[in-house]
Amino acid sequence: QVRLAESGGRLVQIGGSLRLSCEASVRTFSNYAMAWFRQAPGKERDHVASISVTGADTYYAESVKGRFTISRDNTKNMVFLQMNSLKPEDTAVYYCAAGLRFVGAPVLTSDYDYWGQGTQVTVSS
């Protein structure tokens, strides 16, 4: 069983920055690919960024490329999402996800086995 706890979501101004954190309660964190997804009201849950077990591979949604950076610290069982140049369309609940996978950084929700409760990010003027 993997438990994930996100933090860092809040109201931020357009153009601002925010760093989301996700702490995983699991012994073998380094066996899990990690990802961030987001879900806006009335919309599906979409992939934002994912990272492989070593951090060597990362994938980003086109809408966040160049603005968001995913990283992980396997010594602390943590994954992060640095978000810069935030836009109103980034407003959503952001979810951390973990998938037992030794290779790659999947982008589908079906590839991930465990999910956090989510943290709200609101971008407004």
LINPEGI-V973786 format. One record per residue. N is the residue number from 1. OMEGA is omega in radians with two decimals (999 if undefined). D_FIRST is the distance of its C-alpha to the first C-alpha in whole Angstrom. Layout:
N:OMEGA:D_FIRST + N:OMEGA:D_FIRST
This chain:
1:3.13:0 + 2:3.05:4 + 3:-3.09:7 + 4:-3.13:10 + 5:3.12:13 + 6:3.04:17 + 7:3.05:20 + 8:-3.14:24 + 9:3.11:25 + 10:3.04:28 + 11:-3.14:32 + 12:-3.13:33 + 13:3.06:37 + 14:-3.12:38 + 15:-3.12:38 + 16:-3.12:35 + 17:3.14:32 + 18:3.07:29 + 19:3.06:26 + 20:3.10:22 + 21:3.08:20 + 22:3.12:16 + 23:-3.12:14 + 24:3.07:10 + 25:-3.12:8 + 26:-3.12:7 + 27:-3.00:10 + 28:-3.09:11 + 29:-3.08:11 + 30:3.05:14 + 31:-3.02:13 + 32:2.88:12 + 33:-3.09:15 + 34:-3.11:15 + 35:2.97:17 + 36:3.01:19 + 37:3.06:20 + 38:-3.12:22 + 39:3.07:24 + 40:-3.12:27 + 41:3.11:29 + 42:-3.11:30 + 43:3.11:28 + 44:3.06:25 + 45:-3.04:22 + 46:3.06:24 + 47:3.07:22 + 48:-3.10:24 + 49:3.09:23 + 50:-3.06:20 + 51:-3.13:20 + 52:-3.01:19 + 53:3.14:17 + 54:-3.06:21 + 55:-3.08:22 + 56:-3.12:25 + 57:3.05:25 + 58:3.10:24 + 59:-3.09:25 + 60:2.96:27 + 61:-3.11:28 + 62:-3.05:32 + 63:-3.09:32 + 64:-3.14:30 + 65:3.14:32 + 66:3.14:34 + 67:-3.09:32 + 68:3.07:29 + 69:3.07:27 + 70:3.09:23 + 71:3.13:22 + 72:3.06:20 + 73:-3.07:20 + 74:3.11:17 + 75:-3.10:19 + 76:-3.12:18 + 77:-3.07:14 + 78:2.97:16 + 79:-3.03:17 + 80:3.00:21 + 81:3.07:23 + 82:-3.08:27 + 83:3.13:29 + 84:3.10:32 + 85:-3.05:35 + 86:-3.11:33 + 87:3.10:35 + 88:-3.14:35 + 89:3.02:33 + 90:3.14:30 + 91:-3.09:30 + 92:2.90:26 + 93:-3.11:23 + 94:-3.09:21 + 95:3.00:17 + 96:-3.12:15 + 97:3.13:13 + 98:3.10:11 + 99:-3.13:11 + 100:-3.00:11 + 101:-3.06:15 + 102:-3.11:17 + 103:3.02:20 + 104:-3.13:21 + 105:-3.02:20 + 106:-3.10:20 + 107:-3.11:21 + 108:3.10:20 + 109:-3.11:18 + 110:3.12:17 + 111:-3.06:16 + 112:-3.01:13 + 113:-3.04:10 + 114:-3.06:8 + 115:2.99:11 + 116:-3.11:12 + 117:3.10:15 + 118:3.08:18 + 119:-3.03:21 + 120:3.00:24 + 121:3.13:27 + 122:-3.13:30 + 123:-3.05:33 + 124:3.05:37 + 125:999:40
